[in-house]
C-alpha cells in the first residue's frame, strides 16, 4: 500500500521542506514569505487528505481492483475527519495523519464490497448492471465512511495518544535509542512500513509542522545500520555474499531500498545485534545534536534524508548516519570474523526473505546471481502468448502431461495467459523466443524459458528434470534449464485467436470437451466438422496454406473474410509453427470482432510446406470465440506429441477418420 505511493510522499516532503515557515525558501530570502505561505498551504491538506486517500485507494485496489480502490477511499474519509476535526479531538487536540487508518479501511472496505457483490452476482437483470453497481458502491461507501468515523476514530485517537505519550516519555528520559530494539528486527520481518508510515510518520509529521523538524522521522529511515552490515560483508564475507555486498551497499545507501540487506542478516541472524547497536548509536547522536527531518524521507536514501533535513541539523544527521554505520560495521565484523559461513547461503537466505515477505524480490534475486529465483521451488508455471488461448494452451497441455507423467501433477500448476495480463506471481514463465523481451517487465522475478516451438521443445524435459531435482531434495540448481532469473522473458506470440468476452487472464490450458466434435452448449455447432477438413491438399507457399485454412473457416460461417487477412498479419509478427510438422495460423488479438463462433479447420499436405524454414505437413486454422475450442486444442497437443498418433493422422483417408482420431483422445 505504501510503496506505490512513495512519489506522493516525496512530493509532499519537498513542498514541506521548502515552503513551511521554517523551510528552506524562507531561510534563503525572508521576502519570499508570502509566496511560501501560498504554496505551503498545500502541506496540511496533502498529509491530512491526499496521502491517506492514496494509501486507502491502493489497498482497496489490491483487494478488489478499481472498484475496491474507490470504495476503500470513500471508507477512510470518516476516520480522516474523526482524527483531525476539533469536534472529535477537541480544540486543543493535535490532528494525526491517518496513514494507519487508511491501511485498515482501504482493504477492509474493498473486501466487504467484494462480499456484497457476490450476494447478487448473476441476479441482476440485463440493462440494470450499471445502476446496481454504482448505487451499491455508493451506498456501502457512505455506510463504511460513517462506520470508520464513529467506530474506528476512537480506537485511532486512543492509539495515537498512547503512542505519543510513550514517544514523549522516551524522548524526555533519553531512552529513545531503545526503540531500535523493536524497529531493527521489525524491518527484517517487513513491518518497517507499518511502523514507519503507520506510526512514526504521522507523529513525526505533526511534530515537524509545529517545530520544523522531528527526530521520529529518522528512527526507521537511517541507512547506517544496514550499510555497516554490508561493509562488513565486503571485508569479512565469503562467496556470493562478499561479491554482491558492494552492489547491495550502493542500492541500500543511495537507492534507499533497505530490504536489499535483509538476506545478509538472515544468513547470519546474529547480525541483528549489529543492526540494533547501529540504530541505537545513530539515534543517540541525533538526540545529542537535536537532529531531525522536516518531512518524511521516502525512500530511506541518504539523498532523500539530506533533502529533508531540518534547519541547522545537517551536522547531526550526517554524524548520526556515520556513527550508526561505524558501530554496525564493528559489531558485524566481529560476528562474521569469528563464525562459520556457507559460501552459497545468500540464495537460501533470499528465498527465506521472500517467503516472509510473501513476494519475490527481483533486486535481491538479481544480486544473488539469479540463484535465488532458480532455487525457488517451482509450483506455478505459465505459458504466455498474445491472446493466451491457442499456442500457449497447447504448450501448457504438453508440459502439464509431462509433469503429470513424472508424478508431480498435484504439486505444480500449469496455466496459460495473455502476455498483457502477466503478473509477477509465477515461478516459471515459458514463452516463444521471439517474444522474450515483451515479458521482462511484467515478470521480473520469475525464471524464464524461451522455446522455438510449443509442441516438441526439449526444454520441457529439462523443466521436468528441474522439478524432480527440487522435489527430491537436490536443491534445484537450475542448471538443467537455460532460463534467465529475474530478467523477465516474453510470452509466446504463437497464440490462438482471442476469445470474445474473455478476460484474457491466466486460464487452464485444458477446457472441458467431449471429443473432436465438442460443441458450444448453446448451439450444438461443431468446432471441427468434416466439411472443414481437407486431406491431400497442395500449397506451394505458407501464404497459400494460410489462405486455404482461412477459407475453410469462412466456409463454416464462424468468421468474416477479414479474419483471413488477420491470420496473415499474425504470421508476419511471429511464426505460428508449433513443431512436429504442425502450424496453427490464427488471427490477431484485434480481429475478435470478425469471429462469430469457435471453429477449426484441418489440412494435411502430401508435400511439406516451407513455413519460415520449417517443414509443415499439418495446418490447423483456429478462430476462438468462446473458449470451446480449448478442449480440442488439448487433444491436438496430445496427438502431435506422440509418434503413433501422428502416423494415424498421416494414414487417415477420410475426414471422418480424422474426427475419430481426435475423439479417441482424452484431453
N, C-alpha and C positions, 0 to 999 in steps of 0.2 A: 504493500500500500504506500510505503514511503518512497522507495527508490524511483518509481516513475515520475514522482513529483519533485525531485531534487532541484530541477531547474526553477521551479516556483520558489523554493526556499532560497536559492541563490539570488534570484531577482529581489525578493523581499530583503534579504541580508544586505545587498548592495545599496538599496534605497535607504535602509535603516542606517547603515554605516556612514552614508554621505549626507543625509538630509535631516536627521533628528537634530534637536537644538545643540547637542554637543558633538554633532557629526563633523566629518572632515571638511565639508564645504564652509561651514560657519567658522571653523578654526582657521581656514586659509584666508577668508575675507569676510569679516562680520557684516559688511554692507550687503552681502547676498542673503541675509537672514530672511527677508520677505519671500524671496524665491524658494529658499529652503523650506520655509513653513508651508508654502503651497504644495510642493512635491512631497514633503514629509507627511502631509495629511493622509497619504495612502498607507502609511506604515500600520496604523491601528486597524483599519478595515481589512487589510491584507492578512494580518496574523489572526484577527478575530473571525473573519468570514471566509476569505478566499482559500487559505491553506486547509482548514478543516473540511470545507466543502470538497476540495480536490481529493483529499485523502478518503473521505466517505464515498465519493463517486468511484474512485479507483477500487476500493474494497468491494463495493456493490457490483461493479462490473466484473470483477474476478469471480463472483458467485453466480451472477445471472445476466451477464453481458450488459448491453447498454440499458436495457430496462431495469436491471438491478442497480446500475450506477445511478440512474435518475432517482429511483425510489430511495436509495441509500443517502443521496444528497439531501433529499427532502426530509428524511427522517432525522438527520443530525441537526437541522435548524433549531429544533426545540431545545436541545441541550446547549447549543451555542448561545442562545438567548438566555437560558437559565443560568449560565455561568458568567454572564457579562452584564446583565441588566440589574440596576440597583434594586428593582423590585424583589429580586431573589438574593442578591449578595449584600444588600444594604448600601447606604450612601457612602460609607467609608470602606466598603469592601473592594478588593482588587480583582479585576477581571482576569480570568485564566484562559488562555487559548486552548480550545477543546480538541487537541490532537488525539488524545486517548479516547475521548467520547466518539470521535469520528471513526477511529479504528474499531470501535464496538458497534456503532449504529449502522455504518456503511454495509458491512457483511450481514449483520442481523436483519436489517430492513430488506435487503435483497433476498435473503433466504426465506423470509416469511412471505414475500411476494411470490417467489417461485412455488412455494407450497400452496398458496391460494390459487394461483393459475392452474395448478394441477387438478383442483377440485372441479373446474368447469371445462377442462381441456376436452375438445371434441364434442361439446354440448351446445356450442354457440351456433345459432342459425347463420347461414351464409349471408353476408352483407352487413352483419352486426359486429364483426370481429373488432374493427377499429373503435367503435363506440364502447364496447365492453372493455377492451384493453386499456384505453385511455382513462375511462372513468374509474375502473377498478384500481389502476395505479394511483390516480389522483386521490381517490377516497382513502385508500390504505395509507398513502404517503402522509396525508393530513393527520390520520389517526396515529401513525408512528411518530410524527413530529410532536404531537401533543403528549404522547406517551413518554418520549425522551425528555420533554420539558418537565413533566411533573413526577416521573419515576426515576429517571437516570440523573437528573440535575442534583438532587440531594446527595446522591452517592458520590458524584464527581466533585461537588463542592466540599464534602467531608474529606474525600481523598486528597484533594488539593490542599486543604487546610492542614491536615495531619502531615503531609509531605513537607509543606512549607515550614511547619514548626520543627520537624526533625532536621531539615537542612539548616534552619536558622540556629538551632542548638549546636549542630556540628561546626558551623562557621564561627560562632561566638566562643566555643570552647577549644577551637583549634584542632578539632578531631575530623575535619572534612577529609583528610587523606585516607581515613578508614573506609571511605566509600569505594576505594579501589578493590577492597576485599569482595565486593559484590559486582562491581562494574566489569572488571577484567575477566573473571570466569564467565559472566553473563555474555560477554562478547563472543567467546568461543562457542557458546551454546546458541548463538544467533538471537539473543534477546537484546542486542545493542540498540536496535531501532525502537523497541518498546520502551526501554529505559531512557534513551536519549530524547526521542521525539515525543514519547508519551508522558514523560515526567520532567526531565531536565530542561528541555527546550521551552515548554510553557512557563515553568518557574523562572528560568533564566531570562526569557524574553520580557516578562513582566518587570523583572528587576532591571534589565538593561534600559527599558523605556523610562524608568524613573531615575536611574543613576548613570546611564550612559555606557554601562558595561556590566558583565556578570561573569563570575568565575565558574558558575554552574555550566556555562556553555563550553568550558574547556575540559570538563571531567572525562567525558567519553571520547571526545574527538582528538585528544592528544595522540599524535602518531609516534611519540617517543618510545613507549614500551614495545610496540611491535617492531620498530626499526632496530632497537637494541638486540632483540632476539635474532633477527635476520642477519645482522652484522656478526653476531656470534657464530652463526652457521657458516658464514663466509670464511671465518678463521678456523673454527674447530669442527665444522661439519664434515660429512663424508658423502661420497657417491653423488647421486642425483640432487640431494638436498643442498650440498655445498655448491654444485654447479648452477643451480637455479636461484639460489639466495640473492645474488646481486640484482637480477631482473625483478625478483619479488620485492626487494627493498625499494627500488625506484617506483614501482607501481603503488606500493603502500604509502611511501612518504610523499611523493609528488602527485600521484594519481588519486590518493585518498581512499583507495579500496582496501580497507583493513582486513577483509576476510582472506586476503592472499597469504597472511602469515598463520592463519588458524591451523592448516595441516602441519606446519612445522612444530606447533605446540602439541598437537595431537600425537605426533611421532614420539614425543618425549613429554608426557603430561607434567613432569616435574617443572617444566619451563613456565607453568602458570605462576610459580613463585617469582620468577624473573619479571613477568608482566605486572604482577601486583606490586612488587618492590619498585619498579619503574614508575608505575602510576602514582603510588603514594609519594614518591620523591618529587615528581613533577608538580603534584597538587600543593605540596608543602612550599615549593618555590613560588608558585602562583600566589599563594596566600601571603607570603613574606613581602612580595613586591606589589601586592594589590592588583594583580593582573586580571584581565577579563576580556571578553569579546563583546562587541556592541550588538552583534546578531549571530544567529547560529552559523557555524561553518559546515557546510554540506556540499560535497563530501568532506571527510576529515583529512584534507590535504594541507600541507604546510602553506601552500599558496592561499587556499581559502581562509586559513587561520590568520595569516598576516593581513589579508584584505579586510577582515572583520575585527581586527584587534582594536580594543577600546583606546580612548585618548590617553597618551603618555604611558602606555603599558607595554610597549614593544619589547623593551629590555626584559621585563618579567616574563613575557610569553616566550621569547626566544630562549632565555635561560631555563625556563621550566621544561621546554621540549628537550633541550640539550641534556639537562640533568636526568630526565626520565630515560633518555636513550643510553646515557653512560651507565646508570645503575642497572638497567635491564641487561645491557651488554655484559657487565661484570658478573652478574649472578648467572646469566645463561652460559657464559663462557666456562664457569666453574662446573656447572652441571654437565655440559657437553664434553668437557675435557676429561672428566673422571667417571663417565658412564659409557656403557656399551651402546653402539649404534648399528643399525642394519643399513647396508649400502642402498637398499632399494625399498625403504619403508615409506617414501613420500607418496607413492601411488596409493598404497593401502590407507595411509592417513587421509589423503584427499577423498577417497571413496567413503571413509568413515565420516568426514566432514559433510559430504554431500548427503549422506544418509540422515544426519542430524538436521540439515537444512531442508531436506525434502525436495531438493532441486539440484541439478548438476551445476557445477561451476566451471564455465568454459575457460576462465582465466587461470584457475588453479590447475585444471587439467592440461592446459597448454604448457604451463611452466613445468609440469611433471613429465614433459616429453610425450604427452599423449597416452602414457601408460595407464593413467587413472581411468580414462574412458575405456581403454582396452580391457582393463580388469573388472570393469563394471559387469556384473552378471547380466547376460542378455536375457531379457524377459519380454521385451516389446520390440517387434520388428515392423517396419512399414515399407511398403513398395509405393513409390510415388511416380505419378505421371501427370500429364497436363490436366486431364479431367478426372483421373482416379477411377476409371470404370472399365478399362479394357486391358491394355498390355500389363499394367500393374496388377490387375486382378488375376491374370493368368500366371504371372511370375509369382505372386503370393501363393497361388494354389499349388504350384510346383514345389516351392520351398516348404510350404506347410506340410505337404505329403511326405517330403524327405525327413522333416523334423519328426513327424508322427511315426514314420517307419523306424526312426532311430530311438523311439521310446520317450521323446521329450515333448510330445504334443500337449500334455497338460500343463507344462511349465512355461511354454513360450507361445505368445500370441503373434500372429502374422496378419496384418491388415493392409489394405491399400488405400491411398489417399490422393486427392488432387494436390499438386505441388503448391498451389497458392494457399492451401489450408494446412500446410505442415506446421507443427508446433514443436518446440524443443522439449518433447516429452517421451521420445523414443530412445532405446539403447542402440539400435542399428537401423540405418536408412539404406535401402537398396535403390539405385537409380540407373538409368541409361547413361553411358559415358558421355554422350553429347550434351547432357543436361546437368553435369556435375556442379557447375558454378551456381546454377539457379537456386540450389537448396542450401548453399553455405550460410546464408543469412538466417533463415528460419530454424535451422537445426545445428547450431554451433557446438553443442555438447555431445552429439552422438558420434558413434563410429559410422563410417560410410563405405559402402562397397559399390563400385561402378561396374556395370556389366555391358557387354556389347550386344547381348540378346537376352530375352527374358525366359526362353524355353530351356536351352541346354547349356547355360553358363557353368563352367567348373567352379565358379565362386560359391555356388550353393553348397557343394560338398565341403568346401573349406569352412563355410559358416556353420554347418552341422558339426564339423570336427571341433571347432572352437567351442560350441555349446557343450559338446561331450567333455572336452577338457575342463571346462568350468564346473560342470556338474559332478565330475569325478574327482575334483579337488586338485587339479593341476594348476589352478590359478588363472587359466585363460590368458596367456601371454599376448594373444592377439597376433602372433607371428603367422598363423595359418591364413589369416585374411589380409589381403593387401588393402587395408582400409585406412582412411585418414581420420584421426581422432581430433575432435574439437575444431575441425575446419570443414564444416558442412558440405555436403555434396548435393548435387541437384537431382531432381526427380526425373524419372524416365519420361520422355515425351511420347514414346511409342504407346500411347494410351488410346482407349476406345473413345468413341463419341460420347459427348456428355449426356447425362440423363436429365431430361427436363424435370424441373421441380426438385432435383437432387440438391442437397446442401453442399455436395462436393467434399464433405468431410471424410475422415477416415472411416472405412467401411470394410467388413469382412469380404474377402475375395470370393467367397462362395455364397451363393444365394440359393434358396430352395428351388429346385427344378425337378421335373418328373421325366426327364429324358430329352432327346433332341427336339422333340416337338412340344416342349414345355411352352405353355401359352399364358398370356396375361389372364388373370382371373375374371376380368370384366368383359373380355371379348371373345375368348376361345380362339383367337388368331394364332397360328403357328409362327414361332420366331424363325425357325428354319423349316422350310417346306420343300417338297420335291421340285416344285416349279423354280425355286431359287438355287438349285444345284445343277452344275454343268460339269460333265466329265469329258475328257479327251479334248479339251479346248486348246487353242493355239493363239499365242500372243507373242509378238516379236520384241516388245519393249515393256518396261514397267508401267508406263503411262497407259498403254493399251490394256494391260491387265487390270489396272485400277478402273478404267472406263467400263470394262466388262463386269467387274464386281459391282460397280456403282449402278449400272443399268439394271442388273438383276434386282437390286434394292428398290430402284424406282419402279420396276415392274410389279413389285408386291404392293405398291401404294403406300409404303411406310415412310417414304421420303420424297421431297421435291427434287427436281432435277438439279437445282442449285447445290444440293448436297454433294453431288459428284465433283463439282469444282472445289468444294471444301476439302474433299478427300485428297485432291492433288495439292492443295495448299498445305495440308498437314504433312504430306510426304516430302515437300520441299523444305520443311523445317527440320524434321528428324525422321529417319527411316523407321518404318513400321515392320521391318524384318524381325521375326521373333526367334529364329533359329530352327534347326531341324527341317529346313526346307519350307517353312511356313511364314507367310506375311499376312498381317491383318490391317489392311488400309481402312481408314475411317475419317470422319470429318473433324474440323477444328472445334474448339470449345464454343466459338461464336456461332456455329452452324446449328445450334439446338432448335432454332425456330423452324428449320427445314425438316425436322423429324416429327412424324405423327405417331409412329408406333415402333416398338423394338422389332428389329428384323436382322437376319443374317443371310449372306449368300456364300455358297461354297463352290470353288472352281478347282479342278485338277487338270494340270497341264501334262501332256505327254513329253514335251521337251521343256527343260527348266528355263525359267525366265531370269534374265540378269536383273537382280534387284539391288542396284548400287554396289555391284561387286560380289553379291551373294546369290547363290542359286536357289530359286524358289519353284517348287512344284505344286504347292497348295496355297490358294489365296482365299481368305475368308473376309468378306466385307461386313462391317458392323455398323448398325445405327441403334443406339441405345436411348430409349425414350423413358423407360420406367424401371430400369434395373432388372427386368425379367430375363434379359439375356445373360445375366451373370451366372446362372446355374449352368447354362450351356458352355460358357467360357471355361468354367471349372472342368467340365468334361473334356473340352478340347485340350486343355492343359495336360490332363492325364493321358489322353490318346497320343499326343505328339511327344510325350516324354518316354514312350515305350516303343521299342522297335517292332514288336509283334503287331501292335495297333496300327503303326504306320504301314506295315506290309499289307494289312487288311484293307486300308484305305486305297492303296495302290492297286489292289486286285479287284476291288468292287466294280461291278459292271453296270449297276443301275442306281439312280438316286435313292431308291428305297433301301438298298443295301447300306448306303452311307448313313441314312437315318437310323437304320438298325444298329450300326456300329456305335453311333453316339448314344442311342437309347440304352445300350447294354452297360455303359459305364456308370458307375456310381460316383458322383462328384463328391 
